[in-house]
Amino acid sequence: MSYIDIFIPFSAGIILLLFPDILIKRQDAEYEKKKSIFKKGGFVLLGVSAIYLLVLLLSSR
């Protein structure tokens, strides 16, 4: 496992948290629901990258 394995979910999580609108059409009837789902997915990806970082740091001891 390398730092690129941490960067990929981290960057995807940041994009989903900051810009969830880029993947959804504003005219969609369930716009707010989909936007919140993407934000939750962003938090999950940030959590995954934090776990990867923790594992990487603990395994390098």
N, C-alpha and C positions, 0 to 999 in steps of 0.2 A: 504494500500500500504506500502510495506517495502523496505528496501534497496536492497533486492534480485531482486525486480522488476526493479531496476535501473541497477544492475550488469549484468543481462542477455543480454539486448540489447547492453549495453556498451561493453561487452566482444565479442559478435558476431560482432559488428561494428569494433572493433580493429582488429579482425582476418581477416575480409574482406578487411580492408584497408592495412594491412601489408602483408598478404599472400593470395591475390586473385588467385594465381596460383594453389593452392591445390585443387581447385574444377573444374579446366579446363584442358583438355588435350592440350599439346603444339602443337600437330599435327593438331588441329582443324583449319579450314579455317578462322573462325571468332574469333580467339583467342584474338586479341587486343580489339575488340568490347565487347566481353563477360567480359574481364578483367576490362574495364572501367565501365561496368554496375555493376559489383560486388563492385568496389570502390565507386560508387555513392550510392549503397545500404548500404555500410559501413558508409558513411556520414549521411545517413538518420537514421540509427540505433543509431548513436551517438547523433543526434539531438533529437530523441525520448527519449533517456536516460537523456539528459539534461533537457528536458521538464518534465519528471517524477521527476527528482531531484528538479526542481523549484517548482512543485506542492507539493511535499512532504515537502519541507522546509517552504513554505508559509502556508500550512495547519497545521503545528505544532505550529504556533504562538498562 
